[in-house]
Amino acid sequence: MNKLTVFYLEGCPYCRNARKAFEVLTAENKAYGDVKVDWVEESQNAAMADTYDYYRVPSVFMDKEKLYEAAPSDTYEVIKARFKAALDAALA
């Protein structure tokens, strides 16, 4: 099983939706709860964040492979679907 790294910022509405989506998905599918997810607050871990290729948060990586980077138009439903795909990839 692979580990996911999620970059986020406190106060970001997209990041709040990502957290909510993650909680809903893990409640819906217990296997998702087995995936190790490192939530990295970007402003508190700038040196680490600089080693990854992304512009917007939330951004989800498996190793250094970007699985998702939020777009300004992403709704909660889009964020949830992309987080589900990332969790599925981590379980594969």
Short mmCIF file of the C-alpha atoms (twelve columns), coordinates in Angstrom:
data_MODEL
# 
_entry.id   MODEL 
# 
loop_
_atom_site.group_PDB 
_atom_site.id 
_atom_site.type_symbol 
_atom_site.label_atom_id 
_atom_site.label_alt_id 
_atom_site.label_comp_id 
_atom_site.label_asym_id 
_atom_site.label_seq_id 
_atom_site.Cartn_x 
_atom_site.Cartn_y 
_atom_site.Cartn_z 
_atom_site.pdbx_PDB_model_num 
ATOM 1  C CA . MET A 1  0.000   0.000  0.000   1 
ATOM 2  C CA . ASN A 2  1.266   3.451  -0.909  1 
ATOM 3  C CA . LYS A 3  1.312   6.590  1.207   1 
ATOM 4  C CA . LEU A 4  -0.316  9.844  0.109   1 
ATOM 5  C CA . THR A 5  0.995   13.317 0.852   1 
ATOM 6  C CA . VAL A 6  -1.547  16.136 0.847   1 
ATOM 7  C CA . PHE A 7  -0.418  19.759 0.828   1 
ATOM 8  C CA . TYR A 8  -2.967  22.212 2.233   1 
ATOM 9  C CA . LEU A 9  -3.286  25.642 3.808   1 
ATOM 10 C CA . GLU A 10 -5.247  26.524 6.923   1 
ATOM 11 C CA . GLY A 11 -8.192  28.703 6.011   1 
ATOM 12 C CA . CYS A 12 -8.368  27.476 2.407   1 
ATOM 13 C CA . PRO A 13 -11.976 26.583 1.470   1 
ATOM 14 C CA . TYR A 14 -10.835 23.959 -1.051  1 
ATOM 15 C CA . CYS A 15 -8.667  22.367 1.615   1 
ATOM 16 C CA . ARG A 16 -11.612 22.277 4.031   1 
ATOM 17 C CA . ASN A 17 -13.590 20.483 1.329   1 
ATOM 18 C CA . ALA A 18 -10.714 18.055 0.861   1 
ATOM 19 C CA . ARG A 19 -10.676 17.223 4.590   1 
ATOM 20 C CA . LYS A 20 -14.436 16.784 4.589   1 
ATOM 21 C CA . ALA A 21 -14.274 14.565 1.487   1 
ATOM 22 C CA . PHE A 22 -11.543 12.445 3.068   1 
ATOM 23 C CA . GLU A 23 -13.605 11.972 6.235   1 
ATOM 24 C CA . VAL A 24 -16.709 11.034 4.229   1 
ATOM 25 C CA . LEU A 25 -14.781 8.631  1.982   1 
ATOM 26 C CA . THR A 26 -13.111 6.845  4.902   1 
ATOM 27 C CA . ALA A 27 -16.502 6.505  6.590   1 
ATOM 28 C CA . GLU A 28 -17.980 5.042  3.392   1 
ATOM 29 C CA . ASN A 29 -15.091 2.646  2.745   1 
ATOM 30 C CA . LYS A 30 -13.116 1.349  5.725   1 
ATOM 31 C CA . ALA A 31 -10.228 0.292  3.449   1 
ATOM 32 C CA . TYR A 32 -9.513  3.975  2.761   1 
ATOM 33 C CA . GLY A 33 -8.844  4.419  6.459   1 
ATOM 34 C CA . ASP A 34 -5.883  2.054  6.097   1 
ATOM 35 C CA . VAL A 35 -4.140  4.406  3.658   1 
ATOM 36 C CA . LYS A 36 -1.443  6.467  5.366   1 
ATOM 37 C CA . VAL A 37 -2.038  10.121 4.531   1 
ATOM 38 C CA . ASP A 38 0.427   12.825 5.540   1 
ATOM 39 C CA . TRP A 39 -1.370  16.170 5.722   1 
ATOM 40 C CA . VAL A 40 1.317   18.835 5.263   1 
ATOM 41 C CA . GLU A 41 0.471   22.455 6.045   1 
ATOM 42 C CA . GLU A 42 2.319   24.258 3.269   1 
ATOM 43 C CA . SER A 43 3.188   27.474 5.088   1 
ATOM 44 C CA . GLN A 44 4.646   25.556 8.032   1 
ATOM 45 C CA . ASN A 45 6.642   23.175 5.809   1 
ATOM 46 C CA . ALA A 46 7.812   25.435 2.987   1 
ATOM 47 C CA . ALA A 47 11.135  23.649 2.477   1 
ATOM 48 C CA . MET A 48 9.404   20.310 1.982   1 
ATOM 49 C CA . ALA A 49 6.678   21.842 -0.196  1 
ATOM 50 C CA . ASP A 50 9.320   23.372 -2.463  1 
ATOM 51 C CA . THR A 51 10.523  19.884 -3.398  1 
ATOM 52 C CA . TYR A 52 7.127   19.045 -4.968  1 
ATOM 53 C CA . ASP A 53 5.765   20.328 -8.276  1 
ATOM 54 C CA . TYR A 54 2.441   22.074 -7.662  1 
ATOM 55 C CA . TYR A 55 0.927   25.551 -7.566  1 
ATOM 56 C CA . ARG A 56 -2.456  25.213 -5.827  1 
ATOM 57 C CA . VAL A 57 -3.711  23.452 -2.732  1 
ATOM 58 C CA . PRO A 58 -4.932  20.978 -1.930  1 
ATOM 59 C CA . SER A 59 -2.499  18.874 -3.912  1 
ATOM 60 C CA . VAL A 60 -2.190  15.115 -3.508  1 
ATOM 61 C CA . PHE A 61 0.935   13.106 -4.251  1 
ATOM 62 C CA . MET A 62 1.887   9.450  -4.163  1 
ATOM 63 C CA . ASP A 63 5.643   9.585  -3.764  1 
ATOM 64 C CA . LYS A 64 6.466   12.512 -6.086  1 
ATOM 65 C CA . GLU A 65 3.692   11.720 -8.581  1 
ATOM 66 C CA . LYS A 66 0.965   14.347 -8.520  1 
ATOM 67 C CA . LEU A 67 -2.455  12.690 -8.436  1 
ATOM 68 C CA . TYR A 68 -4.499  15.844 -7.962  1 
ATOM 69 C CA . GLU A 69 -4.077  19.596 -7.817  1 
ATOM 70 C CA . ALA A 70 -7.149  21.713 -7.068  1 
ATOM 71 C CA . ALA A 71 -8.470  24.184 -9.585  1 
ATOM 72 C CA . PRO A 72 -10.431 27.321 -8.670  1 
ATOM 73 C CA . SER A 73 -13.541 25.859 -10.300 1 
ATOM 74 C CA . ASP A 74 -13.469 22.586 -8.305  1 
ATOM 75 C CA . THR A 75 -16.666 21.914 -6.424  1 
ATOM 76 C CA . TYR A 76 -16.880 19.666 -3.377  1 
ATOM 77 C CA . GLU A 77 -18.074 16.840 -5.647  1 
ATOM 78 C CA . VAL A 78 -15.017 17.200 -7.905  1 
ATOM 79 C CA . ILE A 79 -12.656 17.282 -4.933  1 
ATOM 80 C CA . LYS A 80 -14.306 14.205 -3.431  1 
ATOM 81 C CA . ALA A 81 -14.059 12.296 -6.722  1 
ATOM 82 C CA . ARG A 82 -10.386 13.182 -7.138  1 
ATOM 83 C CA . PHE A 83 -9.584  12.208 -3.546  1 
ATOM 84 C CA . LYS A 84 -11.403 8.909  -4.094  1 
ATOM 85 C CA . ALA A 85 -9.262  8.266  -7.176  1 
ATOM 86 C CA . ALA A 86 -6.110  9.048  -5.167  1 
ATOM 87 C CA . LEU A 87 -7.161  6.683  -2.372  1 
ATOM 88 C CA . ASP A 88 -7.957  3.972  -4.929  1 
ATOM 89 C CA . ALA A 89 -4.508  4.450  -6.474  1 
ATOM 90 C CA . ALA A 90 -2.875  4.138  -3.049  1 
ATOM 91 C CA . LEU A 91 -4.704  0.867  -2.414  1 
ATOM 92 C CA . ALA A 92 -3.718  -0.642 -5.786  1 
# 
